[in-house]
Amino acid sequence: MKPTPPVLAGPPIIGHTFQFMKNSEELLRRGFETLGPIFAIKLGNQHAAVLIDPDYHQTFFMETDKRLSMHKTYKFLKAALGEVGFTGPPEVYAEQRSILHKPFKSEKAANSIKAMQVEVQQWLDSLGEQGEIELTSAITTVVQNVASHALMGKKFRDQAGPEFWRNYLLIGQALNPVLPPYLPLPKFIRRDRAKNRLRAMLRPIIAERRAHPDEYDDILQDFVNARYKDGRIVADETILSLILALMFAGHETTSGQAAWTVIQILQHPEYLQSVQKEIGECLPAGQTIDARTLVALKHVFWAVEETTRMHPSASTLIRRAEEDIEVGDYSIPEGWILFVCADVAQRLPNVFSEPQNYDPLRFSPDRAEDKRHRFSIIGFGGGVHKCAGMNFANNEMTIITALLLQQFDLELVTKDPGVIRGMGANRPDKTFVRYHRKQVHAHSDTPATNAADACPHLKMLQTES
Ligand code: HEM
């Protein structure tokens, strides 16, 4: 019988609970540096094994819903969102998976790209000629508007959006994977009241969608029209939970990484130059973004990927062992919790060259460092539960970055923002940015009037089609 993983030294009784709640990444990094790629921490009485290596990640993701349970560790999400998809047991998940993932299939992407373009442009138009913004909160608002618009339609985004997000904030503030989720704490009571208000707000909207299904074309309507394999419709209460779950999964994560993407590009003037050259060629002033342009914006996309590596907003993922499971030289007993931590694992020097350096070109095809192991990048999870909205989020982060840099010259006032960590998604602390709208010259000497001529990637796409 193999031994259990070595336990990181920590205080008696409470163990690492408070350190974990304060800054889980720092704790898990210390454990990795002290004890290596498999070790254990203690959250009160509960043992938790930490796995920091692409091979061990593989076990974590491929054993999920088999020997490892996801939903038993996401009870705090079930309390916040309802029993749905990834917060439900495997049989509920299996029934709902195709319904949850279908709106994100590539044939549906054009609609959401359009919503992103509209929302980002509306934000940029509101900025005037020059000024200063706090980037993290500005991008959070844009991402909320994109989520409302793409998921629930423009009408909902305009009318119910702000109140929806006020209630949603109360749900977000009550997320805590460590405390029992139904303790009578004020923040949990506020969460439950907010959840009831949100559900009450959404019920008449679903009724209207059922009455006039042909008038809408968005993700909510996909859920309303959906059928299980046996032909049953999806109950209204399940649709409510699906929508709350998508809003949860999609907005804080995306806004944190989108803000970091812009910040990191601005912190690296050489890379900024490559991005600006690419935007000048493939997205000249006045041009909107469609799916083909997105494919052409390679430097912007590599920057998005490098930020996912260096600043993953969903950094620590959790499972529970349903039976004893061997990982490497150790045995993890039934009842233990397991963690993986993207923040630590995506900076492993045996996987990424000079992992502390910002280097988006590591994702270019000639280097492809991320392809060395299928589970080296885990910022969007892996296996059957891999993020349903990964392409949606990548498109959104690319569009925000590209349109912002297409239309503005930017300068970081907050040169080196810190990270806000908590029980939700990691995000940059307040980051002030000075901006000047770029001048568009009607008779420039080198007008890039036809992006397909100037942009090498678009040219290639044209030749191929
Ligand atoms: C940068 C943005 C995002 C990040 C970092 C992110 C990260 C993740 C991660 C790590 C997981 C797996 C959780 C686990 O295995 O425990 C996940 C799952 C999921 N994400 Fe995302 N996500 C992002 C954006 C989105 C968006 C925009 C949506 C939808 C609008 C979305 C919807 C989902 C759903 C539905 C799942 C559950 C999939 C399943 O269980 O089958 N995510 N996400």
Boltz pocket constraint, residues with backbone or C-beta under 6 A from the ligand:
constraints:
  - pocket:
      binder: B
      contacts: [[A, 70], [A, 85], [A, 86], [A, 97], [A, 100], [A, 245], [A, 246], [A, 247], [A, 249], [A, 250], [A, 251], [A, 253], [A, 254], [A, 255], [A, 257], [A, 312], [A, 313], [A, 314], [A, 317], [A, 318], [A, 378], [A, 379], [A, 380], [A, 381], [A, 382], [A, 384], [A, 385], [A, 386], [A, 387], [A, 388], [A, 389], [A, 390], [A, 392], [A, 393]]
      max_distance: 6.0
